[in-house]
Amino acid sequence: MREASRNFSAIFVAFFVLLTAMPAFASDCTLGIFGNANMDDRIDEADVAYLEGVIKGTNDATNLSDANYDGKIDGRDTDQIEKIIKGEEEELHILDGNGEPVTVHKPVERIVVEYLDNAELVAILNSSDKVVGIDYAVAKSEAEFPVLSKRKNVGQMNEPDYEAVLSTDPDLLLTFSPMNIETKAENLPGVDVVFLGLYYPDLADPENSKFADGVRKLGYILDEEDRADEYLTWWLHWIDQIRCRVERVPDEDRPKVLICAYPYAHLDTGTFRTYSLIDTLTQMAILAGGKVMAEDLPEFLGSSYYINVAPEWVIEQDPNFILLHLVAHTYSGMSLDPPNGYDADDPEDIETIEAAREAFTSRQELAGITAVKKGDVYLVSGCFRNDATGGLIGAAYMAKLFFPEIFADLDPQAIHQEYLTRFLRLDYNLSEHGVFIYPPQEVR
């Protein structure tokens, strides 16, 4: 492994090197569906032509040439590709978000969704009517999912109630976690269990991320390929808009940022909990031009999302901005205070959020920190980390926060609103409802 302790310039270069090495919308990613014989980002007649060359011996077989996944490459694979193109396939063989082969039986008519990102994506792909079961977090998120939240709540999916899931008679379970997939499949006979990889948006290389591949694959599973492409084009456009401006900011002008989990930052735990490079929160802060404090820690490049640090370390680092990450409803089936995101609406919610911020900023040992002295301590909604499009939207809000002049014409709320209206088709006015960053940016 490379030396963990290194300066921000090296981290920033590592983060953006893949994007800057290619045109912003290059289509050199590989769609993880068997039948994508030429290994591009879609299945079309070019795959038929390529596969015919494989059969004739003029083209080399690729990892995805075996379209019907029977261990042989022959004319039946050509037939399978033609069926996929027409949307007539009875089975679709894919590589899931862990790179494991999974078979999905079609048509998919009944879906159970775990957690917020899967619920969002099904809604984006015009398939909310197919959802028959939801987990605890979606059930509690009524403002964000006014229709889906009313579907049968099968409980928290960290430790599934398999009988509850089976009672909905699902064809497909979209699982949130990359863990325990085989166990879920064993306990859900007749149900296709799929981890799409939405866990990994990889904002350093979004075009080739597991997230983008997962969106495309679900487009094929639900016969909504065009809608998936429409969404990804929009998503990549805004990521590129932020990236291009931030690239011009000199290293010395980038603010030092601490992202830490609430409530760990103010309870008597003796530690703060911050995040490593693989976490979406860290990635969105870097995309927005922040100099993430945790970059010099040995654990920063590790496999754990969390890093526990001492208050003395925070004081020594002296961040310019502190972002406290909130969570409203957890994957393990808990609801936490303070309310935030789409469900935070009434004056009492605002008072609770302000009290949470005050509990942090009033800590005597933190009084000398630059962020505390200047009032640059913000509570940010868990939507930015846990929703399908949260990484982009969170980065937009952060970019405006870090560089108000450079992003003077960027309106994060307008981007957020377009997403809700255009893709979730949600009748929700962000000017009137919700708390996603507090204090609000416009009061600065």
C-alpha positions as CSV (number, residue, x, y, z in Angstrom):
1,M,0.0,0.0,0.0
2,R,1.2,3.5,-0.7
3,E,2.4,5.7,2.1
4,A,-0.7,6.7,4.1
5,S,0.6,9.9,5.4
6,R,0.8,12.3,2.4
7,N,-0.2,15.9,1.6
8,F,-3.5,17.0,0.1
9,S,-2.2,17.5,-3.3
10,A,-1.4,13.8,-3.7
11,I,-4.8,12.9,-2.4
12,F,-6.5,15.3,-4.7
13,V,-4.6,14.1,-7.7
14,A,-5.4,10.5,-6.9
15,F,-9.1,11.4,-6.5
16,F,-9.3,13.2,-9.9
17,V,-6.7,11.4,-12.1
18,L,-9.2,9.1,-13.7
19,L,-11.6,11.8,-14.6
20,T,-9.1,14.2,-16.0
21,A,-7.6,11.5,-18.1
22,M,-10.7,11.2,-20.2
23,P,-13.4,13.3,-21.8
24,A,-16.2,14.1,-19.3
25,F,-18.7,11.8,-20.9
26,A,-16.6,9.1,-22.3
27,S,-18.4,5.8,-22.7
28,D,-15.7,3.3,-22.0
29,C,-17.4,1.8,-19.0
30,T,-18.5,-1.8,-19.1
31,L,-22.1,-2.8,-18.5
32,G,-22.0,-5.8,-16.2
33,I,-24.6,-7.9,-18.1
34,F,-23.8,-11.2,-19.8
35,G,-24.4,-10.6,-23.5
36,N,-22.4,-7.3,-23.5
37,A,-20.0,-9.2,-25.7
38,N,-18.0,-6.1,-26.9
39,M,-17.7,-4.8,-23.3
40,D,-19.1,-1.3,-23.8
41,D,-21.9,0.4,-21.8
42,R,-25.0,-1.1,-23.5
43,I,-26.3,-4.2,-25.2
44,D,-27.2,-3.6,-28.9
45,E,-26.6,-5.0,-32.4
46,A,-22.9,-4.4,-32.0
47,D,-22.8,-7.2,-29.5
48,V,-24.6,-9.5,-31.9
49,A,-22.0,-8.7,-34.5
50,Y,-19.1,-9.1,-32.1
51,L,-20.5,-12.5,-30.8
52,E,-20.8,-13.8,-34.3
53,G,-17.1,-13.0,-34.8
54,V,-16.4,-14.9,-31.6
55,I,-18.3,-17.9,-32.9
56,K,-16.5,-17.7,-36.2
57,G,-13.1,-17.3,-34.5
58,T,-12.3,-13.8,-35.7
59,N,-13.0,-12.1,-32.4
60,D,-11.7,-13.1,-28.9
61,A,-14.3,-14.2,-26.4
62,T,-14.8,-11.7,-23.6
63,N,-15.9,-12.3,-20.0
64,L,-19.5,-11.3,-20.9
65,S,-19.8,-13.2,-24.2
66,D,-21.7,-16.1,-22.7
67,A,-25.0,-14.3,-22.8
68,N,-27.2,-17.2,-21.5
69,Y,-24.5,-18.1,-19.0
70,D,-24.5,-21.8,-19.8
71,G,-20.7,-22.2,-20.1
72,K,-20.7,-22.3,-23.9
73,I,-20.6,-19.6,-26.6
74,D,-22.9,-20.5,-29.5
75,G,-25.9,-19.4,-31.4
76,R,-28.1,-19.5,-28.3
77,D,-26.1,-16.6,-26.9
78,T,-26.9,-14.6,-30.1
79,D,-30.6,-15.4,-29.5
80,Q,-30.3,-14.2,-25.9
81,I,-28.7,-10.9,-27.0
82,E,-31.5,-10.3,-29.5
83,K,-34.1,-11.0,-26.8
84,I,-32.4,-8.5,-24.4
85,I,-32.4,-5.9,-27.1
86,K,-36.2,-6.4,-27.7
87,G,-36.9,-6.7,-23.9
88,E,-38.1,-10.3,-24.4
89,E,-35.6,-12.2,-22.3
90,E,-36.9,-14.5,-19.6
91,E,-33.6,-14.4,-17.7
92,L,-31.0,-11.8,-17.3
93,H,-27.6,-12.8,-16.1
94,I,-25.6,-10.0,-14.5
95,L,-22.5,-9.3,-12.4
96,D,-23.8,-7.8,-9.1
97,G,-22.2,-4.9,-7.2
98,N,-19.7,-7.4,-5.7
99,G,-18.8,-8.8,-9.1
100,E,-20.6,-12.0,-8.5
101,P,-22.8,-13.6,-11.2
102,V,-26.6,-13.4,-10.4
103,T,-29.6,-14.5,-12.5
104,V,-32.7,-12.3,-12.5
105,H,-35.9,-13.9,-13.8
106,K,-38.1,-11.6,-15.9
107,P,-40.5,-10.0,-16.0
108,V,-40.1,-8.5,-12.6
109,E,-43.4,-7.5,-11.2
110,R,-43.0,-7.5,-7.4
111,I,-40.1,-5.9,-5.6
112,V,-39.0,-5.5,-2.0
113,V,-36.6,-2.6,-1.6
114,E,-34.0,-2.2,1.2
115,Y,-33.1,1.3,2.3
116,L,-33.4,4.7,0.7
117,D,-31.1,4.4,-2.3
118,N,-32.9,1.4,-3.8
119,A,-36.3,3.0,-3.2
120,E,-35.2,6.1,-4.9
121,L,-33.8,4.3,-7.9
122,V,-36.9,2.2,-8.4
123,A,-38.9,5.4,-8.3
124,I,-36.5,7.1,-10.8
125,L,-37.0,4.2,-13.2
126,N,-40.8,4.5,-13.2
127,S,-41.4,1.3,-11.2
128,S,-42.8,2.4,-7.9
129,D,-46.0,0.5,-8.7
130,K,-44.0,-2.8,-8.6
131,V,-42.8,-2.3,-5.0
132,V,-44.7,-4.6,-2.6
133,G,-42.4,-4.3,0.4
134,I,-40.1,-1.8,2.1
135,D,-37.8,-1.6,5.0
136,Y,-38.0,0.4,8.2
137,A,-36.1,3.5,6.9
138,V,-38.3,3.9,3.8
139,A,-41.5,3.4,5.9
140,K,-40.4,6.2,8.2
141,S,-39.5,8.5,5.3
142,E,-43.0,9.6,4.4
143,A,-42.2,13.0,3.0
144,E,-39.6,11.6,0.6
145,F,-41.6,8.5,-0.3
146,P,-45.3,9.4,0.1
147,V,-46.4,6.4,-2.0
148,L,-43.7,3.8,-1.2
149,S,-43.8,4.5,2.5
150,K,-47.3,3.1,2.6
151,R,-46.3,-0.3,1.2
152,K,-45.8,-3.2,3.6
153,N,-43.0,-2.6,6.1
154,V,-41.0,-5.8,6.4
155,G,-38.8,-4.4,9.2
156,Q,-35.2,-3.5,9.4
157,M,-33.1,-5.5,6.9
158,N,-29.9,-5.6,8.8
159,E,-31.4,-8.7,10.5
160,P,-34.2,-9.6,8.1
161,D,-37.6,-10.9,9.0
162,Y,-37.6,-13.5,6.2
163,E,-41.3,-14.5,6.8
164,A,-42.3,-10.9,6.4
165,V,-40.4,-10.6,3.2
166,L,-41.8,-13.8,1.8
167,S,-45.3,-12.7,2.7
168,T,-45.2,-10.1,0.0
169,D,-44.5,-12.8,-2.6
170,P,-41.7,-10.8,-4.2
171,D,-39.8,-11.6,-7.5
172,L,-36.9,-9.5,-6.5
173,L,-35.2,-8.2,-3.4
174,L,-32.9,-5.2,-3.9
175,T,-30.5,-5.4,-1.0
176,F,-28.7,-2.4,0.4
177,S,-25.7,-4.0,1.9
178,P,-22.9,-5.9,0.1
179,M,-22.8,-8.3,3.0
180,N,-24.9,-11.5,3.7
181,I,-26.3,-11.7,0.2
182,E,-26.0,-15.5,0.0
183,T,-27.6,-15.9,3.4
184,K,-30.6,-13.8,2.2
185,A,-30.9,-15.8,-1.0
186,E,-30.8,-19.1,0.9
187,N,-33.6,-17.9,3.2
188,L,-35.7,-16.4,0.4
189,P,-36.3,-19.4,-2.0
190,G,-37.7,-18.3,-5.4
191,V,-36.7,-14.7,-4.8
192,D,-33.8,-13.1,-6.8
193,V,-31.6,-11.2,-4.3
194,V,-29.6,-8.5,-6.0
195,F,-27.0,-6.0,-4.7
196,L,-26.7,-3.4,-7.4
197,G,-23.6,-1.6,-6.0
198,L,-25.3,1.7,-5.2
199,Y,-23.2,1.6,-2.0
200,Y,-20.3,2.8,-4.2
201,P,-20.9,6.1,-6.1
202,D,-17.1,6.7,-6.4
203,L,-17.3,10.4,-7.1
204,A,-13.7,10.3,-8.2
205,D,-14.6,8.2,-11.2
206,P,-18.4,8.3,-11.4
207,E,-18.8,7.1,-15.0
208,N,-17.0,3.9,-14.2
209,S,-18.4,3.5,-10.7
210,K,-20.3,0.5,-9.4
211,F,-23.2,2.9,-8.7
212,A,-23.5,3.9,-12.4
213,D,-23.2,0.3,-13.5
214,G,-25.9,-0.6,-11.0
215,V,-28.2,2.1,-12.4
216,R,-27.8,0.8,-15.9
217,K,-28.3,-2.8,-14.9
218,L,-31.5,-2.0,-13.1
219,G,-32.6,-0.2,-16.2
220,Y,-32.3,-3.5,-18.1
221,I,-33.9,-5.5,-15.3
222,L,-37.0,-3.2,-15.3
223,D,-36.9,-2.5,-19.1
224,E,-36.2,1.2,-18.4
225,E,-32.9,1.6,-20.1
226,D,-33.6,5.0,-21.6
227,R,-34.7,6.4,-18.3
228,A,-31.6,5.1,-16.6
229,D,-29.5,6.8,-19.3
230,E,-31.4,10.1,-18.8
231,Y,-30.7,10.1,-15.1
232,L,-27.1,9.2,-15.4
233,T,-26.5,11.9,-18.1
234,W,-27.9,14.5,-15.7
235,W,-26.0,13.1,-12.7
236,L,-22.6,13.1,-14.5
237,H,-23.2,16.5,-16.0
238,W,-23.5,18.2,-12.6
239,I,-20.6,16.2,-11.1
240,D,-18.5,17.4,-14.1
241,Q,-19.7,21.0,-13.6
242,I,-18.5,21.0,-10.0
243,R,-15.2,19.2,-10.7
244,C,-14.2,21.6,-13.5
245,R,-14.4,24.7,-11.3
246,V,-12.7,23.1,-8.3
247,E,-9.8,21.9,-10.4
248,R,-8.8,25.6,-10.9
249,V,-8.6,26.3,-7.1
250,P,-5.0,26.4,-5.8
251,D,-4.1,23.9,-3.1
252,E,-3.4,26.7,-0.6
253,D,-6.9,28.1,-1.1
254,R,-8.8,24.9,-0.2
255,P,-10.4,24.9,3.2
256,K,-9.5,22.3,5.8
257,V,-12.7,20.3,6.5
258,L,-13.7,17.9,9.3
259,I,-16.6,15.7,8.7
260,C,-17.8,13.8,11.8
261,A,-20.8,11.8,12.8
262,Y,-23.4,13.1,15.1
263,P,-23.9,12.3,18.0
264,Y,-20.4,10.9,18.5
265,A,-19.0,14.4,18.4
266,H,-20.7,15.6,21.5
267,L,-21.5,12.6,23.7
268,D,-19.0,11.5,26.4
269,T,-17.4,8.9,24.2
270,G,-13.9,10.5,24.3
271,T,-13.6,10.4,20.5
272,F,-14.9,11.9,17.3
273,R,-15.9,9.7,14.4
274,T,-14.7,10.9,11.0
275,Y,-14.7,9.1,7.6
276,S,-12.1,7.5,5.3
277,L,-11.6,8.0,1.5
278,I,-14.1,5.3,0.5
279,D,-17.0,7.0,2.2
280,T,-19.4,9.1,0.2
281,L,-19.1,12.0,2.7
282,T,-15.4,12.3,2.2
283,Q,-15.7,12.0,-1.6
284,M,-18.3,14.7,-1.8
285,A,-16.2,17.0,0.3
286,I,-13.2,16.4,-1.9
287,L,-15.3,16.9,-5.1
288,A,-16.4,20.2,-3.6
289,G,-12.8,21.3,-3.1
290,G,-12.4,20.6,0.6
291,K,-9.1,19.5,2.2
292,V,-10.3,16.6,4.2
293,M,-8.5,16.5,7.6
294,A,-8.5,12.7,7.8
295,E,-6.2,12.4,4.7
296,D,-3.0,12.0,6.8
297,L,-4.4,9.3,9.0
298,P,-3.1,5.7,8.4
299,E,-6.7,4.4,8.2
300,F,-7.7,6.9,5.5
301,L,-7.0,4.5,2.7
302,G,-8.3,1.5,4.5
303,S,-11.5,-0.6,4.1
304,S,-13.4,0.8,7.1
305,Y,-15.7,3.7,6.5
306,Y,-15.2,5.1,10.0
307,I,-12.1,6.5,11.8
308,N,-12.2,7.3,15.5
309,V,-10.1,10.3,16.5
310,A,-9.3,12.1,19.8
311,P,-10.5,15.7,20.5
312,E,-6.9,16.7,20.9
313,W,-6.3,15.7,17.2
314,V,-9.2,17.8,16.1
315,I,-8.0,20.8,18.0
316,E,-4.4,20.4,16.6
317,Q,-5.7,20.1,13.0
318,D,-7.9,23.3,13.5
319,P,-10.4,22.9,10.6
320,N,-11.9,25.8,8.7
321,F,-15.2,24.0,8.4
322,I,-16.9,21.3,10.6
323,L,-19.7,19.3,9.1
324,L,-21.8,17.2,11.5
325,H,-23.4,14.3,9.7
326,L,-27.0,13.5,10.9
327,V,-29.0,10.3,10.3
328,A,-32.8,10.2,10.6
329,H,-33.5,6.5,10.1
330,T,-30.9,3.8,10.2
331,Y,-30.6,0.5,8.2
332,S,-30.7,-1.3,11.6
333,G,-34.1,0.0,12.4
334,M,-33.6,3.1,14.6
335,S,-34.8,6.7,14.3
336,L,-32.4,9.3,15.7
337,D,-32.6,12.9,16.8
338,P,-32.5,15.6,15.6
339,P,-34.9,15.3,12.7
340,N,-33.4,16.3,9.4
341,G,-33.9,16.0,5.7
342,Y,-37.3,15.8,4.1
343,D,-39.2,15.1,7.3
344,A,-37.8,18.1,9.2
345,D,-40.5,20.8,8.9
346,D,-42.0,22.4,11.9
347,P,-40.4,25.0,14.3
348,E,-39.7,22.3,16.9
349,D,-37.5,20.5,14.5
350,I,-35.5,23.6,13.8
351,E,-35.1,24.2,17.5
352,T,-33.9,20.6,18.1
353,I,-31.4,21.0,15.3
354,E,-30.1,24.3,16.7
355,A,-29.8,22.7,20.1
356,A,-27.7,19.9,18.6
357,R,-25.4,22.4,17.0
358,E,-25.2,24.4,20.2
359,A,-24.3,21.2,22.2
360,F,-21.2,20.9,19.9
361,T,-20.1,24.5,19.5
362,S,-20.4,25.2,23.2
363,R,-17.8,22.6,24.2
364,Q,-15.1,24.5,26.0
365,E,-12.2,22.5,24.5
366,L,-13.2,23.4,21.0
367,A,-13.7,27.1,21.6
368,G,-10.3,28.0,19.9
369,I,-11.0,26.1,16.7
370,T,-11.3,28.3,13.6
371,A,-14.5,26.8,12.4
372,V,-16.1,27.3,15.8
373,K,-14.9,30.9,16.2
374,K,-16.2,31.8,12.7
375,G,-19.5,30.0,13.0
376,D,-18.6,27.6,10.2
377,V,-20.1,24.5,12.0
378,Y,-22.9,22.9,10.0
379,L,-25.3,20.1,10.5
380,V,-25.8,18.2,7.2
381,S,-28.6,15.7,6.5
382,G,-28.0,12.0,6.2
383,C,-29.7,12.2,2.8
384,F,-26.4,13.3,1.4
385,R,-24.7,10.0,2.4
386,N,-27.6,7.6,2.2
387,D,-29.7,8.6,-0.8
388,A,-29.0,7.5,-4.3
389,T,-28.2,11.0,-5.6
390,G,-27.0,12.4,-2.2
391,G,-23.3,12.5,-3.1
392,L,-23.9,14.9,-6.0
393,I,-26.4,17.0,-4.1
394,G,-24.3,17.1,-1.0
395,A,-21.2,18.1,-3.1
396,A,-23.2,21.0,-4.6
397,Y,-24.2,22.4,-1.2
398,M,-20.6,22.0,0.1
399,A,-19.1,23.7,-3.0
400,K,-21.3,26.7,-2.5
401,L,-20.3,26.7,1.2
402,F,-16.6,26.4,0.6
403,F,-16.3,28.7,-2.4
404,P,-19.3,31.2,-2.5
405,E,-17.6,33.4,-5.1
406,I,-16.4,30.7,-7.5
407,F,-19.9,29.1,-7.3
408,A,-21.8,32.3,-7.1
409,D,-24.1,31.2,-10.0
410,L,-24.6,27.7,-8.7
411,D,-27.9,27.0,-6.9
412,P,-27.7,23.7,-5.0
413,Q,-31.3,23.9,-4.0
414,A,-32.3,24.3,-7.7
415,I,-30.3,21.2,-8.6
416,H,-31.9,19.4,-5.7
417,Q,-35.4,20.6,-6.7
418,E,-34.9,19.5,-10.3
419,Y,-33.9,16.0,-9.1
420,L,-37.0,15.7,-6.9
421,T,-39.4,17.1,-9.6
422,R,-37.9,15.5,-12.7
423,F,-36.7,12.2,-11.5
424,L,-38.6,11.3,-8.3
425,R,-41.7,13.2,-9.6
426,L,-42.2,14.4,-6.1
427,D,-44.5,17.3,-5.2
428,Y,-42.1,18.8,-2.6
429,N,-41.1,22.4,-2.5
430,L,-37.6,22.8,-1.0
431,S,-38.3,26.5,-0.4
432,E,-41.0,25.5,2.1
433,H,-40.0,22.1,3.5
434,G,-37.0,20.2,4.8
435,V,-33.7,20.9,6.5
436,F,-30.6,19.7,4.6
437,I,-27.9,22.0,5.9
438,Y,-28.0,24.1,9.0
439,P,-27.6,27.0,9.5
440,P,-29.0,27.7,6.0
441,Q,-26.4,28.9,3.5
442,E,-28.4,31.9,2.5
443,V,-28.0,33.5,5.9
444,R,-24.2,33.7,5.6
